[in-house]
Amino acid sequence: MADWILKYRKFSAVLFAMYFVTHIAIRVSDDRGLSFDESEQVFLSQWMRWGYNSQPPLYTWIQSLFFSIFGYRVLALSLLKNSLIGLTYVVVFRLVHRTTGDSRKAIAGSLGMLMIPQIAWESHRDLSHTVLVTFATAWLIDRVIATMQSRTTWNYAAIGIVSALGMMSKYNFAVVVLAVIVSAMTIPRYRQCLLDRRLVLSLVVAIALFAPHLVWVIQHQHLASAKTIGTLTADQTLFYFDNLAVGSKALLGSITSCVLLAVVVFAIAYRERFIGRANGSVAVSPSEGLHDATTQLIGRFLMASFVILALLVLSGNGLEFKNRWIQPFVCLLPTYFVLRWGVAGGQVRSFDERLSLNRIALMGVLAMVAVITGALIRHARTSGSRVAEMTAEQRMDRTIDGVILTPIVSLAGDLKLKYPDHMVLANDHPHLGSRWRRSQDEPATPAARFPEKLHAEKLPSVSMRR
């Protein structure tokens, strides 16, 4: 399959683009209302702030740009998400090609991410910040590899830029940065890059870009951290070993659900090499599978990420790990398999490895077909249905001087799409729209408290889905 993709490059590129266009078309035609993440982004995009809530602001800033171009439509939501997912595949392709110089390996490493259900399915279904931080993770490691190959001032500045953008995508990117640093310090060629004085430029650029948001975090510590800490420690007890057991189970469960399929598929794809090693027909040199420093970097990055998360569990403070939190740490696992299990060297020469890479590419294409088919079936079954109707009390919300009040942010997004020219405020986010609230007699109150200012029209009911 990889050979076919290379033979028909332009046609394959069109098919790859159509995969994402189909996802966008399915989402745009879905009338079930917005997911929670989508509704939150529609709501938050009404303001340009250095911070909003427990998530960094970069995704919201980019989403605001898309809304300004395409209007407050579902198209703008889906287009941004699918663009970032598509760019992640492209960056991983470039990363592997930069390392090996072989397009077959690059195709296998990129399409191999489709073996991670969290990326292949959940990213399209209901994620926002996680999609961006996954892209930033792949981009950072690509920049680190580029810097190792060519230590230019621009490459060091680029590392700083990507690091800052990653931190403003999702706070767990700090684990990514730490894991990359630890991994690079253990590999001589990458350690030389870290010890270069131009790394100071990376730090200066990263700090300069991240500083305004950091100031906001310091000024709004509870707003920035309460939800994340509450989720991590939701089931925390006074007994350390109980916390350790719960956290270990959650971490291992999330990792397993993310990577199990990829491990099985790659093990099957490279089975000839395992069988050959077992019976001694394949010679194993000390460097085989670790043919360059990049293989070591990615492998140790994966291990360092796991160790950091395990330390969080051992502290007794990490009790819940959602699959989406694990996604950026495992997105390069297929890349590692391609580099680690492949024949030493760059270009693919052996029939066995070409067969293995073609198997992986074929599985990737089949996964794309399966994902699209599943999305179409899901769309057909739920089209025209309402997942959750607003309650009678919520339907009483009206406009006050052109401002729509609603109880919760998950409803605000649907209302904003329905009335794009109105400001929509949510009472569970009283810090947003505070200037308008201060202009009223009372802050953050239900619409019914202002009967003399209520407009005549009544808002229609809207739906919400999670």
Sequence and secondary structure as in RCSB ss.txt:
>XXXX:A:sequence
MADWILKYRKFSAVLFAMYFVTHIAIRVSDDRGLSFDESEQVFLSQWMRWGYNSQPPLYTWIQSLFFSIFGYRVL
ALSLLKNSLIGLTYVVVFRLVHRTTGDSRKAIAGSLGMLMIPQIAWESHRDLSHTVLVTFATAWLIDRVIATMQS
RTTWNYAAIGIVSALGMMSKYNFAVVVLAVIVSAMTIPRYRQCLLDRRLVLSLVVAIALFAPHLVWVIQHQHLAS
AKTIGTLTADQTLFYFDNLAVGSKALLGSITSCVLLAVVVFAIAYRERFIGRANGSVAVSPSEGLHDATTQLIGR
FLMASFVILALLVLSGNGLEFKNRWIQPFVCLLPTYFVLRWGVAGGQVRSFDERLSLNRIALMGVLAMVAVITGA
LIRHARTSGSRVAEMTAEQRMDRTIDGVILTPIVSLAGDLKLKYPDHMVLANDHPHLGSRWRRSQDEPATPAARF
PEKLHAEKLPSVSMRR
>XXXX:A:secstr
 HHHHHHTHHHHHHHHHHHHHHHHHHHHT  S B HHHHHHHHHTTS  S  SSS SHHHHHHHHHHHHH SSHH
HHHHHHHHHHHHHHHHHHHHHHHHH  HHHHHHHHHGGGGSHIIIIIHHHH SHHHHHHHHHHHHHHHHHHHHH 
  HHHHHHHHHHHHHHHTT TTHHHHHHHHHHHHHTSHHHHHHHTSTTHHHHHHHHHHHHHHHHHHHHHTHHHHH
HHHHHHHTTT  S HHHHHHHHHHHHHHHHHHHHHHHHHHHHHHTHHHHHHHHHT S   TTTT  SHHHHHHHH
HHHHHHHHHHHHHHTT      HHHHHHHHTTHHHHHHHHHS SSSS  SHHHHHHHHHHHHHHHHHHHHHHHHH
HHHHHHHTT  SSB  TTGGG  EETTEEEESSHHHHHHHHHH TTSEEEETT TTTTHHHHHHSSSSS  GGG 
GGGB S      BB  
